Amino acid sequence: MIKTHKTKSQKAGRHLIYGLPKVGKSTFASCASGALFLACEHGLDNIDAEATDLMTNYDMVLEILDQLIHEDHGFKTLVIDTMSALEVLMMRHTAKSFSKKSYEEIEYGRGKGALVNRVVHLLAQLDRIHNRGIMIIMIAHSDIVNFKDPMGEAYDTYKPQLHKHISPIIEKWADIIGFAKQEHMLRESQDGMAKRKTAIAQPNRRLYLDNTASCLAGSRYDLPASIDLVFADYIKHFKLAQA
């Protein structure tokens, strides 16, 4: 007889949240229950949160992850702030293993395999933490990249600011990818014979959870296309989608 099991679960989830600078990504994640920030860059001084010392090398990161896997602690959420900074530590670690000063100095092809192995191992460690019932929130900065659509014209879109060897692996691993952005309104004005459009920032900030031509986003759950960048709203929709 073929052994089967039910695939739907209510795990805490693996969340990739990226967006523009100062939009409130870290503040959003700080509202998660029992959050621990893995501090890979500066920027938490104005946020009331529990955080590690600043990670200055990749070995420090691995040590913290090992403690979260094996030791008793009260943390319910791990926030990586940011993956954009953590990948720099991983690339330096890779370069050091080849006795090089930078990742770019590694001979063509050799560095990619070594870096990918580190990413795969990192995600395996994060999955072990996740399997303990801990939510994983990975924060990243954003880039505007040109996407060459094989079925149409090329266009610019927002994507996580991650190295080309790392980004596809992270994107496949995450259960939810959300893009955070402050809303803007275009105001048209007359300047002589010409019309000018000015972007006016609005007070509301949104988290986009559905893939569009404008941004990479998506979810393995039935979530709204976008919501306010408020963690309480986000977790409410996430739990409803798991029910």
N, C-alpha and C positions, 0 to 999 in steps of 0.2 A: 504493500500500500504506500502511495506517495504521501509523505509527511508535509503538511501545510501549516501555515500560521496566518493570523490576521495582520495585515500590514499597517493599518491605520493606528497611530499612536498619539499620545499627548505629551511628547517630549517638549523640553523648554525651547528648542529651536536654535538654529544657527543663522544669525542676522547680520547682513552686510549693509551698513548705513553710510552713504557717502554724500558729499555735497560741497557747496561753496564755503569759503572761509567765513568764520564768525556767524554762521547761520543758526547754530545751536545744537550741533550734533552731540557734543559731550554733555551738555546740559540735559538733553533728551535721554541719553543713556544713564545719566546719574540718577534718574528717577526709577530705574529698575530695582527690584527688590534685592537687598543684600549684595549690592554691586561692589566689585573690586576692579579698579582701573589698573591695567598693566600699562604703566606710563612709559611710552616710547618717545615722547616729545614733550616739550613744555606747553603749558596752556590750561592747567587745571587750578591755578591759584585762586580763581574767583568762583570755584564750584565746590560745594560741600559734599565731599566724597572720600571714600577710602581708596588709597592709591599706593602702589609700590614706589620704591625709589626709582629715579629715572634710569631706564635701561640704557646702558652705554655700550653693551656688546651682546651678541646673540647667546653666549653661554649663560648670561644672567637670565635671559628669557626662558631658556630650557630648564634652568633650576627652579624658577617660579612655577612653571607648568608641572614639573615633577612633584613639587610640594602639593599643588592643587589636586593632583591625581591620587597621591598616596596618604596625605595627612588629613586629619579631622579639622574642619574649619566651618565657619558659619556662612560662608559666601554662597549666594544663590545665582549670581551673575558674574561673568568675567567679561570686562570691556577692554578690548585691545585698542588703545588710543595712541597712535593710529597705525593701521596696517601699512600705510604709505611710508611711515618712519621705520616700522619693523622690517620692511623689506630691505631697507638700506643696511640695517645691521646684518641681515642674512647675506646680502651681497658682499659686504666686507668680510664676513666669516668665510664665505666661499673663496674670495680672493686670497685670504690668508692661507687657506689650505693648499693653494697653488704657489705660495710664496710670491704673490703679486700685491701691489699696493692698491689696485682697484679691480673691480669685476671686469671692466672693459679691457684690461691688459691680458686677460686669460686668452689662450689660443682659441681660435674660432671653433665652436662646437663643443669644446670640453667644459666650458663654464656652464652652459645651459643645462647639461645633464646633472651636474653637481648641484646647481641651484634648484632645479626641479625636485631632486631627491630631498633637499632640505624643506621645501614647501610641502611635499607629501608627508614627510615626517612631522612637521608642525601641525598639519591638519589632523593627522592620526592622534597626536597628543591632545589636541582640542576636542576630538571626538571622545576620547577617554574621559575627559573632564565633563563633556556634555552627557555622557552615559551615566554620570553620577547625579543627574538631574539639574545640572547647572546650565543656565542660558548663556550662549556665547553671542556677544555683540561686537562686531568688528567694524570700527570706524575707519573711513578713508577720505582723503581729499578727492576733488574732482578735476577732470581734464575735459577740454573740448577737443574732440578728435574728428577727423574726416572719415566718414564711413562710405566705402565704395560698394554701393548696392548692386549686386550682379543682375537684379531684375529691374533696375531703374537708374536714376541719376544719383550721383554722390551727394552727400549732405553732411553737415556738422551735427554732432550729437554729444551729450554729456556721458562720460564713462568714469569709473573709478580710476584715480591716479595711481596706477600700479604698473610695474614693468611688464613688457609684452610676454615674457616667459612665465610670469606669475599670475597675471590677471585672469586668463581663461580657467586656470585650476581653481582659483578662489570663487569665481563666478559659478562654476558647476557645483562646488561644495556647498555654497550658501543655500539655505531653504528659502530665504527672503532677501531680495535686494531692493533697498529703498533709496530714492534720490531726494535729498532735502534742499529746498530752495525758498528764498524769500520772494513773494509775489510782487510783480511790477505792473503798473498801468501805463500805457503809452498815451502821451498827451501831444496833440498836434497843434502847431502854432504857425503863424504866417511870418515869414522873414523876407520882406520885399515881395518879389515874385515867386519865391520858393517856399515850400512847406517843409517845416521841420518837425521831427518826432522826438520827444524826450521821454525817457523811461523814469517814472516816478515810483519809488519804493513804497510798497504797502506794508502795513503792520503785521499782516498774517503771513505765517511761514507754513509751507505744505511739504508733506512727504509723499512722493509719487511711488506707487507700488505696482504699476502696470507698465509694461514696455511700450514705448512710443518712439516716433522718429526723433524726438527731442532728447530723450534720455534712456539709458539702459536701466531697466527695473524689471521686477517680476517676482513671482511667488509660487510655491507649491501648494498654497492654500487659497481658498476662495475669499480674497480680501478686496476691499474697495479699490478703485483706480487711484485715489489719493485721499489723504486725510490731513487734518491739522497736525503740525509737528508737536504733538503732545503725547508723552509716553502712555498716560492713562488711557487715552483713546486707542492708541496702537495695540496695547496688550488686550484691551476689551475685544477688539475685532479679531485678534489672533486667537484668543481662547474660544470665541464663538465659531471660528472656522475649524477648530479642532473638535468641536462637540459632535 
